Amino acid sequence: MYIPQHFKMESKAECHDFIREYGFGILLTHSLTGSHLPFVLKSQQGDLGTLYGHCARANTQWKELENTEVLVIFSGPHSYISPSWYSQAPAVPTWNYTAVHAYGKVTLLDKTDTLNTINDVVLKYEPELLNGEIITDDYKDKLMHGLVAFKIELTRIQGKQKLGQQKSHADQQGVYQALSTSSNLDDIALARYIKKWSNNFS
């Protein structure tokens, strides 16, 4: 991923936080096959952390995974940026966005670790389901036949926040104001991310 220095996420912890918040990623393999999947990050496993995920057994991409290097792309808020929002002209339109690219080697998991991976995903997004009333143990056993779980020990991780950091304070304020008052949900999400990331906006 092309990352100018002023757009770079500087730390592993920053990339990890991003993955935790935007954990629905795109798994890409050498055949250029892509699958959209939820992932759980275990940051203490390996030097750069380890991702856990699963896919349907009917999704034949899993047959490419064992002992291969893959790329997982995580995307965050993004939106069109109009040059009319800047304090001075001339200027051109652009697209501001946030993303993390995570590279690593895959290991397929056995039945026990597959069940643990599914439980971890449920624990992250709706832990109440683990009480056994809706997703029973018998139902989990049946699910095992239709799923393949895997882990990806990360070997490289890149993060990018293209948020107009190179622009003047007045230009940044103009962009934030336009995004935050928009009716477009992507605009609003990006404005909230900018506010969370920067102390320049109130």
Buried (B, 14 or more C-beta within 10 A) or exposed (E): EEBEEEBBBEEBEBBBBBBBEBBEBEBBBEEEEBBEBBBBBBBEBBEBBBBBBBBEEEBEBBEEBEEEEBBBBBBBBBBEBBBEBBEEEEBEEBEBBBBBBBBBBBBBBEEEBBBBBBBBBBBBEEEEEEEEEEBEEEEBEEBBEEBBBBBBBBEEBBBBBBBBBEBEEEBBBBBBEBBBEBEEEBBBBBBBBBBEBEEEBE
